[in-house]
């Protein structure tokens, strides 16, 4: 890696607009954020019965992260595996669940690829993100398939009712690994309160020369050159208030261009094959768009209408025509929802219907029966209750039920029941029970020599007990959970194809804490989880049994200092060459940041990630970034 001194000498313009916005105030709000993901209705995060974390706009500015993987790493229950640097394949594990057992939403739209079932996260940059809500634990009864480990919902930037002041912000950066970035954001609100129009747009560019993603000392056939990455993203939001009603459009598009390597030695089929001169190039495009309407026929009744589409396209080319990596994949999901919310006297009832149309294509295994790819349709109905029964000052209840009818394997029903007991001022004990399922992904159904069209969905049951204390800016929550999953889809060596043969159990404990003391913003998260394959009694691959993170931030006049330390224990993986089970050591990574408000509108600063240049491994045979430093400046009006 280039030394810090060289990076800091580079002139710069880096910062998401939130960087400047967060710096202009030296106070920290003690109001708890409002969340919607835990129940699909707005509530304070301290009232949510499922374990929920909110990463606010200010938290994003303090984190120094540039992509969603960096932002989520170290959060309670979260483990990230990434095969290289920016733009490389990224897997998100939540509470020990597989990456395709975690549902990711962008503005309410699913972004889990229909081919793998796992979320497409590699090209989501924080310049487009307003805030993130993480619901840990099984919430299939609210969202359907893939929510066994939980749900991560990402909200893009745009004007909102909470920030009607017009604003324009521009920023950029230059630093280690020839990192260059620029971002622009603007939003405007005009008109009276009952006829308010809000328009917002954010766009960004980021590139880096990077490093060799594959460790060429481990894989002799891998090209040791630097694997660069470029990303261009844009998001937009338009909404119109019509009395108590609101209609709007939201859109996000991200383009990624990644250079990558392959470790396969093709000398068995190509004479005098030399993998060190082979070049691979991946171009990806992801877009998410929706139109919505929020209607309020009466003060106690709200109707939510939503229609949208998520599309993910990836094209990989190679100088080696035989490369296993070369090919094209597409994933398309069209989603339609009608939701109703009835609220009265501390009680809330939700009821809704959804339609999901999924279509996938991969050049690796043909065009499907109809020549246009593989498809399925899902019709869903859901019902929920949230409120206080019997002794309203002490008791909280949440009940949810959902029925999903799939065109390819039939129907399934899931449920959730949660109870909260307020037994002292600020204290609440929580008990939660739930069921979940995960539908087979298209790769599991149709991939050559692996797919099995007769697969059944994976099914899970979970139970959790928790204890929470909340007072002003302080929230502390401890949880113990157990999740048992049956009919896990794995490769069955006896049948030589995918089959529902395994069971897994995850037992875990997690602790999360947030507070502000004498102006110091402090947060800490610790998770212990043991995801066990009940057949082999071994820890499941690519997730650590221990993760922890501590973060601090404080303003001293015009200067704001930030820092965090993330640690993870030992994990297991498949050897990059032999595919045998191998052990990867634990690690600790430290990040620092400093920002200085030169004027009300101009901020300069610097960020250093992996400050002590620790070498560690998340995926066997793949490198991770070393020390990276950026000097920064941003302007906002």
Secondary structure as the mmCIF struct_conf table of DSSP 4:
data_model
#
loop_
_struct_conf.conf_type_id
_struct_conf.id
_struct_conf.beg_label_comp_id
_struct_conf.beg_label_asym_id
_struct_conf.beg_label_seq_id
_struct_conf.end_label_comp_id
_struct_conf.end_label_asym_id
_struct_conf.end_label_seq_id
HELX_RH_AL_P HELX_RH_AL_P1 UNK A 4 UNK A 9
BEND BEND1 UNK A 10 UNK A 10
HELX_RH_AL_P HELX_RH_AL_P2 UNK A 17 UNK A 23
TURN_TY1_P TURN_TY1_P1 UNK A 24 UNK A 24
BEND BEND2 UNK A 31 UNK A 31
HELX_LH_PP_P HELX_LH_PP_P1 UNK A 32 UNK A 33
STRN STRN1 UNK A 34 UNK A 35
TURN_TY1_P TURN_TY1_P2 UNK A 37 UNK A 39
BEND BEND3 UNK A 40 UNK A 41
STRN STRN2 UNK A 43 UNK A 44
HELX_RH_3T_P HELX_RH_3T_P1 UNK A 45 UNK A 47
BEND BEND4 UNK A 49 UNK A 50
STRN STRN3 UNK A 51 UNK A 55
HELX_RH_AL_P HELX_RH_AL_P3 UNK A 57 UNK A 63
STRN STRN4 UNK A 67 UNK A 67
HELX_RH_AL_P HELX_RH_AL_P4 UNK A 68 UNK A 72
TURN_TY1_P TURN_TY1_P3 UNK A 73 UNK A 74
BEND BEND5 UNK A 75 UNK A 75
TURN_TY1_P TURN_TY1_P4 UNK A 76 UNK A 77
STRN STRN5 UNK A 78 UNK A 82
BEND BEND6 UNK A 83 UNK A 85
TURN_TY1_P TURN_TY1_P5 UNK A 86 UNK A 87
BEND BEND7 UNK A 88 UNK A 88
STRN STRN6 UNK A 90 UNK A 94
TURN_TY1_P TURN_TY1_P6 UNK A 95 UNK A 96
HELX_RH_3T_P HELX_RH_3T_P2 UNK A 99 UNK A 101
STRN STRN7 UNK A 102 UNK A 106
TURN_TY1_P TURN_TY1_P7 UNK A 107 UNK A 108
STRN STRN8 UNK A 109 UNK A 110
STRN STRN9 UNK A 112 UNK A 112
TURN_TY1_P TURN_TY1_P8 UNK A 114 UNK A 116
BEND BEND8 UNK A 117 UNK A 118
STRN STRN10 UNK A 119 UNK A 119
TURN_TY1_P TURN_TY1_P9 UNK A 122 UNK A 123
STRN STRN11 UNK A 125 UNK A 125
HELX_RH_3T_P HELX_RH_3T_P3 UNK A 126 UNK A 128
STRN STRN12 UNK A 129 UNK A 136
BEND BEND9 UNK A 137 UNK A 137
HELX_RH_AL_P HELX_RH_AL_P5 UNK A 140 UNK A 143
TURN_TY1_P TURN_TY1_P10 UNK A 145 UNK A 146
BEND BEND10 UNK A 148 UNK A 149
STRN STRN13 UNK A 150 UNK A 156
STRN STRN14 UNK A 160 UNK A 160
TURN_TY1_P TURN_TY1_P11 UNK A 161 UNK A 162
STRN STRN15 UNK A 163 UNK A 163
BEND BEND11 UNK A 165 UNK A 165
STRN STRN16 UNK A 167 UNK A 175
HELX_RH_3T_P HELX_RH_3T_P4 UNK A 176 UNK A 178
STRN STRN17 UNK A 179 UNK A 190
BEND BEND12 UNK A 191 UNK A 191
HELX_RH_3T_P HELX_RH_3T_P5 UNK A 193 UNK A 195
STRN STRN18 UNK A 197 UNK A 211
BEND BEND13 UNK A 213 UNK A 213
STRN STRN19 UNK A 214 UNK A 214
TURN_TY1_P TURN_TY1_P12 UNK A 216 UNK A 218
TURN_TY1_P TURN_TY1_P13 UNK A 220 UNK A 221
BEND BEND14 UNK A 222 UNK A 222
BEND BEND15 UNK A 225 UNK A 225
STRN STRN20 UNK A 227 UNK A 242
TURN_TY1_P TURN_TY1_P14 UNK A 243 UNK A 244
STRN STRN21 UNK A 245 UNK A 260
HELX_RH_3T_P HELX_RH_3T_P6 UNK A 266 UNK A 268
TURN_TY1_P TURN_TY1_P15 UNK A 269 UNK A 269
BEND BEND16 UNK A 270 UNK A 270
TURN_TY1_P TURN_TY1_P16 UNK A 271 UNK A 272
HELX_RH_3T_P HELX_RH_3T_P7 UNK A 275 UNK A 277
STRN STRN22 UNK A 280 UNK A 298
TURN_TY1_P TURN_TY1_P17 UNK A 299 UNK A 300
STRN STRN23 UNK A 301 UNK A 318
BEND BEND17 UNK A 319 UNK A 320
TURN_TY1_P TURN_TY1_P18 UNK A 321 UNK A 322
BEND BEND18 UNK A 324 UNK A 325
STRN STRN24 UNK A 327 UNK A 344
TURN_TY1_P TURN_TY1_P19 UNK A 345 UNK A 346
STRN STRN25 UNK A 347 UNK A 362
TURN_TY1_P TURN_TY1_P20 UNK A 363 UNK A 364
BEND BEND19 UNK A 365 UNK A 365
TURN_TY1_P TURN_TY1_P21 UNK A 369 UNK A 370
BEND BEND20 UNK A 371 UNK A 372
STRN STRN26 UNK A 374 UNK A 387
BEND BEND21 UNK A 390 UNK A 391
TURN_TY1_P TURN_TY1_P22 UNK A 392 UNK A 394
STRN STRN27 UNK A 395 UNK A 406
TURN_TY1_P TURN_TY1_P23 UNK A 407 UNK A 409
STRN STRN28 UNK A 410 UNK A 424
TURN_TY1_P TURN_TY1_P24 UNK A 425 UNK A 426
STRN STRN29 UNK A 427 UNK A 438
HELX_LH_PP_P HELX_LH_PP_P2 UNK A 439 UNK A 441
HELX_RH_AL_P HELX_RH_AL_P6 UNK A 442 UNK A 446
BEND BEND22 UNK A 447 UNK A 447
TURN_TY1_P TURN_TY1_P25 UNK A 448 UNK A 450
TURN_TY1_P TURN_TY1_P26 UNK A 453 UNK A 454
HELX_LH_PP_P HELX_LH_PP_P3 UNK A 455 UNK A 457
STRN STRN30 UNK A 458 UNK A 471
TURN_TY1_P TURN_TY1_P27 UNK A 472 UNK A 473
STRN STRN31 UNK A 474 UNK A 492
TURN_TY1_P TURN_TY1_P28 UNK A 493 UNK A 496
STRN STRN32 UNK A 497 UNK A 517
TURN_TY1_P TURN_TY1_P29 UNK A 518 UNK A 519
STRN STRN33 UNK A 520 UNK A 533
TURN_TY1_P TURN_TY1_P30 UNK A 534 UNK A 537
STRN STRN34 UNK A 538 UNK A 539
HELX_LH_PP_P HELX_LH_PP_P4 UNK A 540 UNK A 540
TURN_TY1_P TURN_TY1_P31 UNK A 541 UNK A 542
BEND BEND23 UNK A 545 UNK A 545
STRN STRN35 UNK A 546 UNK A 556
TURN_TY1_P TURN_TY1_P32 UNK A 557 UNK A 558
STRN STRN36 UNK A 559 UNK A 568
STRN STRN37 UNK A 571 UNK A 574
TURN_TY1_P TURN_TY1_P33 UNK A 576 UNK A 578
STRN STRN38 UNK A 581 UNK A 584
STRN STRN39 UNK A 587 UNK A 597
BEND BEND24 UNK A 598 UNK A 601
STRN STRN40 UNK A 602 UNK A 609
BEND BEND25 UNK A 610 UNK A 610
TURN_TY1_P TURN_TY1_P34 UNK A 611 UNK A 612
BEND BEND26 UNK A 618 UNK A 619
TURN_TY1_P TURN_TY1_P35 UNK A 620 UNK A 621
STRN STRN41 UNK A 622 UNK A 622
STRN STRN42 UNK A 628 UNK A 636
#
